[in-house]
Amino acid sequence: MRNLCILMLSLIAASAATGQEAEMRSEFVYCSLNPEKTMADVVAQSKRYGEFSKAQKTKYAQAIMTPMHSGDTSGYDYILWGTWPDGQAMYDEWGSYANDYKAWLDENSDGSAVEPASTCNRSVATYNSLVSRVAIPAEERDAKRPVQFSRCSLKEGVSIDQLYAQAAANKEVMEAGGFKGWAISYLFPYMGFDGKQEYDFIQTNYWYSFASRAHMANNWLDFVAENPEIESSMNLLVSCEGSNSFVYEGTFNNL
């Protein structure tokens, strides 16, 4: 990764300047359903773990992503997305899982055996920096929502500070243009990667409802025609490719 060291050294300063969260962490776990298990079983077990997390007072949220337009998904059925507010919360939660979860399950079970809903064979952790967001009221949000990922690299000589500043400027123009119910975050590789990545970070585009996504899809070209600097300014700073999308379903949030 050409610019990763520079990115991570400047991430704290850039986030402080733009008011973004520098210390959030996220994990992505790739899982396949076990025989005779369904996604309903996965959701139920995730929510069960949410009860444990709440009892332990760990700051942790979890969501399940199923492929929508995601290319080759032969290696997994879904991705488990977990998020902590910072590094301490990450290791507090991992510690409670490693040391206390089995005993908690034994104490809070009805005596019947609970077979795991899936087998998970790959996991990675990232720094998660919220870049911009225009939320909508809770009653307008879908339970299952679209999320899209793209691999991005900074152009030669560009700093992460410049990228955050441009994203903040674009957010103001987009909100004024009527685009609501969306968020953008940057995921920076942290642990579990093989070091062969040809990109600097992963851009996550998240919508609070499919209606918000549909509105953006239907109106984006006209909006860019009237505001060409939205894309041209970003194209000078960063290049992104390989977009894929998922259906996002939050199962619990103890943040």
N, C-alpha and C positions, 0 to 999 in steps of 0.2 A: 504494500500500500504506500503510494508515493508520498502522501502528505500526512499520514496518520500521526506521526510523532508531533508535528507542528499543530495538528488539530487538537490533540489531547492536551498539549501544553497551554493552548490559548482558549480552551473550552470554558474554563472557569471564568476567566476575565470577560470573554465575550458574553456569557450568559448573565453575568452580573450587570453588564452594560445594557442588556436588552430586557432584563427582568425574567429570563427563562430559568427553568430548573436544570442545573448542571449535574446534580448528583443522582437523579433518578436512575434506577437499574431495571432492566427487563430480561427475562429468560424466555427462550422459545424451545419447546420440547416437542419432538416429532414422534407421533404415536400411531400404532395400528390397532384396530379393534381385535380383541380376542374372539375365538369361536363362540357363536350364539350370543354375543354382546352387541348392543346398539349404542348410538350416540346418546340416547336417553339415559343409558347406564353411565356413560361418561359424565354427563351433566350432573347426575345424582351424586356420583362419587366426588366430583369437584365441589359441589355444594356441601357435602359432608365434611370435606377438608376445610371449607370455609368456617364451619362451626368450630372445628378445632383451632383454627387460626384466631378466631374471635375469643375463644376461651383462653388462649395463650397471650392475648393482647398483642399479637404480632401485626405489624403494618404491612399488609400484603393484599393484592387484588389478583384475581385470576379470570381469564376469558378463554374461550375455545374458538378456534378458527377452522372452518371447513372450506376446502377449495371451491372457488367459483370460476375464475379464469386464471389457472395457475400452472399451466404447462404439464410436465410429467410429474404425477403424484403417485407413482407406483411404489415409492418407498414409505408411504405413510397415508393414514386416513384423515388425520387432523393434526393441528398444532396447538399445544397448550401455551398460552401467553400469560406469564406472571410478571407482576411489577411491584417494586418497592420504592419508597420515596428517597432512599439513600443507601449507602453501603452498609451502615450499621444495621438498618432494618433488614437488609438482605441476609446478613449472616445471623442475626437474631432468629429470623424465621427458619433458615436452614438448620440452625442448631436445635430449635424446638422440634422440627420434623425428624431430624436424625436421632434425637435422644428421647422424645416424649410421645410421639404420635402413636406408636404401637400400643403403649400402655394406655393411652387415652381411648383408643379404639376398643381395647379389651374391656375397659371400665364402662364404656357407653354403648356396648353392643347388646343385641337381644339374644345372643347366644348362637345365632345362625352364622354360618360361614359366608363371607363376602368375597367372591372371586374378583380379582382385578378386571376392570372392563377392557383394559388395553395393555399393550406392551410398547414401551418407549425405548428407542435405540439411539437417539441423537439429541443433544441439547447444546445450546450456546447462550452466552450472556452478553448483554450490550449495555453501554451507557445510553440513556434515553433522554434526549433534550427536547422539551416541548418548544416549538418555534412560534407558532401562531394558532389562534383559535377564535372562531365566532360561533358561540354556542346557541342553542335554541331551548325553549322551555321543555321541562321533563315530559310533559304530556304530548309533545310533538315528536319525541324520540322513539325509534323502533327498538324492540327487544333484540332483534338481530339486524346488524348493520353492515354496510360495505366498508372494506379497508383495502388499500392498495399499497404495494411496496415497489420501489425502484432503486437500482444500484446507481450511486452517484459519485463523481470525482470532481474535485476542484480544478479549475483551469490553472495553468502555470502562473505563479506569482499572486494568486488570489488567497486572501486570508479568510478564516472562518468568521471573523468580525464583519467583513464586507458582506458575506452571505446572510448573516443574521440581520444586518441592517436593511438589506434589500428585501428580505422576507417580511420584515416589519412594515416597510413602505408598501409592499404589494398587498398586505393584509388590509390596510386602510382603504386602498382603492377597490379591492374586491368586496369589502363590506359595504362601501358606498354604492357599489354596483348591484347590490341586492343578493349577494351570495352569503347564505347563512347555513349554520348547521354543519360545520366542517372544522378540521384541525390538521395541522402538519407537525410532525416530529422527526428528528434525525436520530438514527440508531448508529452508534459507533462501536465497532467490534471490541469486545472486552476479554472474554474467555471462551474456549471451546472451538475457536477458529483455527484453520490450519496454516494461516499466515500467507496463503497464496492468493488472497483476494486482490482483484485488479481494480477495486473501488475504494473510496475513502469512507463512505457511510451509506446507509440505506435510508432513503426518504420514505416516510409513512404518511400517506394521505388517508384520513379517516373522516367518515361522514356519520352524523348522528341519526340519519334516516335514509332510506332509499329515495324518498321524495327529494331530499337535499341533493343527493347524487344525480338524480334525473334532471333536476333544474340546472345543475352545473353543466351536465353533458349537453343539454339542449340549447344552452345560451352562451357557452364558452367562446365559440368562434366569433359570434357577433361582438361579444365583450372585448375580445382581444383585438378585433378590427378597430374598435373605438379607442382601445388603450394598448397599443402595440408595445409600449415600454414594459408591460407586465412580463412578456416572454423574452423580449430582446435584452432586457437588463439582466435577467437570470441566465440567458444563454452566454453572456460574457463572463459569467462567474463559475458556472458549473455545468457539467454534462451528465445526463441521467439516461438509463436504458434498462431494458429487461423487466418492464412492469408486469406484475401479476396481482391477482385480487382474491380475496377471501370473504366469507361471511363471518362476522365477528359476533359472538354472543358472550356477554359478561355473565359469570356465574356467581361471583361474590366480590365484595369490595370492602376490605377492612382498613383502608387507608385513613 
